Amino acid sequence: MDDHNDRNFDALVIGGGIAGLQSALDLADQGFTVAVIERDASVGGKMIRLSKVFPTLDCASCITTPKMAAAAHHDRITLLTYCDLISLQRENGGFRAEVIQRPRYVDARKCIGCRQCEYACPVLVPDREQGGFSPTKAIAIPFSNAIPQIAVLDPNHCMLCGRCERVCPTGAVDYFQQPQPFTVTARTAVVTTGFEMTTLADKPQYGRGKIPNLIDALQMERLLAPHGPYNRVLRPSDGKAPDSIAYIQCAGSRDKSMGQSYCSRVCCMYAIKQAMLLSGSLPLADITIYYMDIRAFGKGYEQFFQNAQAMGINFVKAKVAAVEPGPDGAVVLRYEAQDGEGVTTAEHDLVVLSLGLIPAWNPAGVCPLATASDRFIQSRRPKLAPVETAMEGLFAAGAAIGPKDIVDTIAEAGNAAMAAGKYLAALSRQGQETVAAQ
C-alpha cells in the first residue's frame, strides 16, 4: 500500500485467500478495478499453508502461488494486506469500507524484502506459520513465498536492540509507526473471509491442548510440507519419528455439546489425504483413522477413500470420548468401538485432531449482513444463487458461506465474480439510461 488516501474502486473483495484471489482476478479480467482487503501480512489464506490437496495430491503452493503473483502484478488489482475491516456500509448506491492499516513497523514503500533485518535480529519466537514447531525472528517476512515480500515486526517480542534498523539498507524499519485509518469505496463487494478451525483449548475431553503429541490437522500439514519445520514428520515432544499415528474425526463437528451440530465436510478427506502422505513418509508406521462416518462426497473421493484402505490405513468406526497423556510421550485414546467390542483404549505415538471449521469473520458490528444458525453468512437463495446475500450488491463465496473443499470454493468464487460483474454492468446501463433521459 503506497498511501492512505481515500480510494475508489469498482469492486471490493474482503479476504485474500484462494476464493478472494479467484474473485479478484476474474473481476479484474472483466475490466473492473478491484481492491482486496486481507487481515494477514500476506495473501494466500489457508491454502498456501497446506502441503497437498485432495484427491489429486497436487502441490498446494503450486496452485496458489501463481494466483497470488497474478493478483499482485495485475494492473487493476490493489492488495491491501495487514488490514482490519472496521465497517462496511451501503452508501450512495455503493459500499463504503472503513479500514485500518495495522503497523508493520516497517515502511512498505521502502522495504525491498532483502531479509537483512531478519538475519540480524537476535530474538527467536515460535513461528505460527510452521504450527509453532520451529522458531522465527521477532522481525521477519512471514514465509518464503509470501506476497508482498515485506517484513513485519512483532512488538510483543522485540527488545528494541536496534540491530534491524541499523542493517536495513533502505531505512525501512520504523519503531514509531502507528495504525493508519483509510476509506475504500466501491460499487459492489464480495466477501471471501474463509474459515478458522476450532481450537484445542476449547476441548476438555482432548486435554485442552496441553498434551504434547496431540496436534491439529493444520499443524500436521506443516509437518508434511517439504518446507516444513523439520523437513520430515517428527513428534513435537522429543523429535522422534512416530511408529503409530491416529486421527480423531469429528473433533468438534457434528457435536451439539460443542455448539457445532453441522458436518465440516472436508475433515474426512483431509485426514485420508494426510494418512496417505504419512504412509509414504513413514512406510513402517501404523496409521489409524477413528471415524463416525466417512463422507466422501465429491468426484473421485470414494475412490480416494478406497485407495487409502488398499494402502493399509486402518479405519476404526468409533467415537473417541477422551484423550489422555501416556508413558514416554504416548497418547492414550478411550473410545467406544461400533463393532460390539464396547469401551476400549489404544495407545499412539502421535494423534491428530480433525477439528471442525467455523467462520473466520463475524459481520456483527461491521456490516448488517445476515448469518445462518451455523454463524456462516446466509445466502438469499441457497439453491438458486448461493453467492447472493440479503444486501443488494454484496456477494459471498467459499467458506464464508459454509464449509467446503477447494474445488467448490474456486468454482463459487468464479460464480461470485460473474454475479458481481453482471451487477456492475447493470449499474452502468442504468447510469447511461439516466444520462440519456436527461
N, C-alpha and C positions, 0 to 999 in steps of 0.2 A: 504494500500500500504506500503510495508516494505522497499522500497528503490526507488531511482530514476535513476537506471542504465537503459541503453537501453534494450528493451525486444523484444523477437521474439516469435510469435505465429502462429498457423495455420490460425486462423480466428480472425477478429476484429469486434465487434458489437458496433455500435455507438448509444447509448441510452439504458438506463436500465429500461424502462417501461415494461409493460406486453409483448409487442412484442419482445423487446430485450431479456428479460429473457427467453421467449419461444425459440427464435432462439438459444441463447447461450446454453441452456440445451439440445436441440436437436442435436446441433453440438458436444457438449461435449460427449453426449451419443453415438455418432458415433466414438468416439475415438480421436477427434481433440482437441487441446488446444485452448482456447478462452480467449480473453481479452474484457471486457465490459467497455466502457468509458461512464460515467454518469456525467452530469454537477451539479446535485443536491447532497446534502450531503448523500442521501440515494437512493437506487434503489426502484423501485415500481411504478414510474411515476404517472400519473393521477389516475390510477385505485385504488391505495392504499388510495387515498383521498376520494373515493366515499363511500356512505353508503351501497347501494344495487345495484344490476344490473337487467336490464330488459331482458326478460319478466318473468323470474323465481323468481325475488325478492330475490335471494340468496345474502348472505353477501359478499361484495366485498373483504374485508380483508381476509375472509376465503378462497378465491380463490387465492389471490395474495401473501399473506404471505408465504404459503408453497413453492411457486416458488422462492420467494426471499431467503428463507432459503436454498433451494436446490442449488441455484446458489452460495450462499456464502460458502457452505460446499463441493462443487464439486471439486474434485482434479484437474480437467482440466480447471476450470474457475477462472479467476482473475478479481475481481471487482476493477475498478479504479474510485472511486467516488470523487465528488467535483473537477472535472477536466474540463478544456476547451480545445476543439479541435481547434488547430491553423491552421493546414494544413494537408491535406490528398492527397497524390500524388502517381501515379504509379511509381515504381522504381524496376528495375531488375526482371520484371515479377510478382511483388507483389505490396504491398502498404506500404508506409512509412507515419506514422502519427506523427506529432509534437504536443505534448500535454503539457499543463501547469497545474500542481497541485496547485490549489489555497490554500492559507494558512488558516487552521482552527484555528490557534493559539493554537492548541492542538496537541501534538505528537501522531499520530495514533498508533505508536508501543507501547506506554506506557499507553494510555487511556484504562481503564477496564470497562467503562460505569457505574460507581457507582453513578453518578449524584451528587456527593458531591459539585462540583463546581456550579452546577445549584442551589442547595439548599442555598448555601452561598451567591450567587450574590444578591445585593440589587437593581439592575436596572431592571425595568419592561419595556418591549417593546411589541407592537402589534404582535401577533402570526399569521403570514401569513398562517401557516398550519391549522389554525382554522378560516380562512377567515377574519382575523383581528378583530374578535369579542372579543377575550379574550387575556390576556397578557401571555408572556413567559419571560424568563430571557435573559439577554444580552449574557450569555453563557449557552448553553443547548443542549441536544440531540434533534434532530429535532422533533421527535414524538415517542410515546411509542414503536411501533414495527418497528422502523427504522433499516435498515441494511446497513452499520455497526452501532453498538451502540457506536458512537464516538461523543463527544461534539464538538460544533462549537461556536466560539466566534464572536460576531458582533462588529467589530472595530468602527462602526459609533455610537454605543451607550455605549460601555464600558467606564467607567470613571477611569480605572486603579487604582482601590482601592486596588487590590492585594489579596482580600479575596479568590477568586477561586484558586489562586496559592498556598496560604497558606494551604488550606484544602485538596488539591489534594494529595492522599496517594502515588501516583507513580511519582509525579513531572512532569506530562504531560503538564501542561499549559506553553506555550512559547509565550510571548508577542512579540518576535522579529522574529517570523517565517516569511519566505519570500516565494514568489511564486517559484516553482521548475519546470523548464522545463525538459522534458524527451522525449524519442522517442520510439515508438512502431512500429514494422514491422510485417506484416502478409501476407499470400499468397492470402487471399480473405477478403472481408469486407461486412458487412450487415448494412445498415442504417435503424434505427428504432427510429427516433428522435421525432415522435409523433406530437402533436398539442398544440397550445395555443388557448385561447378564446380572441375574440376582447374585448377591454377594454371599460368600461363605459365612460371614459373620451373622447373617440372618437365620442360620440353620443350626439350632442347638443339637438336633439329632446327629449332625455331622461334625460336631466338635467346634462349631463357630470359627472355623479357620485356624485353629491352634494345633492341628495335627500336622506335623512337618511334611509327611509324604502323602497328604491329601491335597490335590490341586484341582483347578478348574480346567475346562476344555481349552480356553484361550491360552492358558499357561502351557498346556501340552502342545498347542500349535507352535509356540516359540521353541520348545524343546525339539520338535520335529523339523523346524525350519533349517535349511542349510546354513543360514547366517544367524543361528540361534545362540544362546548364551554359552553352551558347552560344545557346540558342533557335533553333538550326539546326545542320545537320551540317557540321562543320569538322574538318580534320586537327589532331590534337593538337600536332604538331611546330611548325607555323607559322601555324595559323589559316586556312588556305586551304580553299576548297570543293574536294573531290576530284572529278576528272574520271573516274577509274577506280577501282572498288571490287570487291574479291574476297572470297569466302567459302571457307574451307577446311573441308570436312566431315570428320567422324570424327577430329577432332584430340584423340585420347586414347581415344575409344570404339572398340570392335572392334579393339583393338591389344594383343596379348599382351605386346609389349615394354614397354608402359606399365602392365601388370597389370590392364587393363580389356578383357576379351575380349567383354563384352556390348555390345549396342546401347543407347544412352541414349534412344531413342525420339523425343524431341521436337526433336532438333537439326535434322533436315531441315526440319521445319515452321517452326521459329522463324527459320531462315535465309531461307526463302522469304517468310515474313511481313515480315521486315526488308527484304529486297530489294524487295518491292512498295512498302513505305513509302518507301524510298530513291528509287525511281523517281518517286514523287510529289514528294518534297522536292527532288530533283536530276534533273529530267527529261532533261537533256542528258548525264548521266553514264552510262558503260558499267558494267554490273553483271554479274559472273560468279560462278557457284557451281561450285566444283570438288568433285565427289562420287564416292563409290564406288558407292552405290545410293541411290535416293530411296525412302524408306519412308513413304508417305502412307497411313496405316493407318485413320484414323478417318472418321467420317461427313462427307462434303463435302471431305475432304482431297485426294483425287485431283483433283477439280475445281479446288481452290485451286492445286494444282501446275500444272495446265494453264492456268489464268488467268495465272500468272506467266510461263509460256512465251509466251503470246499478247501479254503486255505488252512483250516484247523482252528479258527477262532471259536471259542466256546460261547454259546448263548444259553443263559440260565433264566427261565421265566420265574421271576421272583421280585418281591418288593423288599428292598433293603430298609430296615427300620432304624438302624443305628450303626454308627461307626465309632470305633474306639482305638486308641493307640495300643500297639502290641510290643512285644520284645524286639530289640535290635532294629528299631525303626519301622517295624511292620505295622500294617493297618488291619484291624480286625473288623469284619463285617458280620452283622447279625441280620438274618433275613428269613422270610418265610417262603420256602420253595412251593411252587404251584403244582408240582408233580406228586404231592402227597407226603413228602418227607417231613413236612412241618417245619418248625423253627430250628435253624441250624446256624453255624458260624463258618467263616472262611477267612484265611489269612493271606494277605497280598503284600508285596514289597512297595507297590505304588498304586494309588487309587485316584481315578479321575471322576469328578462330578460333572454330569451333563446338565448344566444349570439352565433354567428357563430364561426366556427372553422377555424383557419388559421395555416399554417405550423409553427412549433416551431423552425425550423432551415433553415437558408438561406445559401446554399453552396457557394454563390458568394464570391470569395476571399479566400476560404478554399479548395475547390475541384472543378475541372472542370466538374461539374455534371449538366446536362440539367434539367431545370424546365419547367412545362407547364404554360399556361396562368393564371392558378389559383395559381401559385407560389409553388405548391407541386411538388415533384420530378417526372420527366417524365419517364414513363415506355417505354422500347424499343418496346415491343409488348403488349399493354394494355390488349388485349383479350386472347391471347395465353399464354403469360408468363408475367403477371403483375409485378412480382418481379425482372425482369431483367431490368437493366439500360443501358444507352448507353456506359458505361465504362465496359470493359471486366473484369470479376471477381468481380464486385461490384453489390450487390443486395440491394433491399429495401423492406420494409414491413410495414404494419399497416398504421397509419395516416400520416406517412411520404410521402406516395404516394397520399393520399387523405382521406377525412373524411370517417370514417366507424365505425361500432359498435365493441364491444369487441369480439363477436363470430367470425366475419370476420377477425379481427385483429390477433387473435390467430391462426386461420387457415392459414392466409397469412404468419405469422411468421414461421410456420412449413414448408410451401412451400419454403420460402427463405432459411431456413436451409438445406432443401433437395437439392435445386439448388446449394448452396454453397458447400455442401458435394460432389455432383457429379463433380463440378468444381475442387475441391481439388483432388478427385480420378483420374480425367483426367490428372491433372498436375503430379501426382505420376506415372501414366502409361507412360507419355511422358518422365519423367526422367529415368525410368527403361529402356525404349527402347533406349534412348540416350546412357546410360551406356553399354547396350548390343551391340550396334552398334560399340562402341569404342573398 
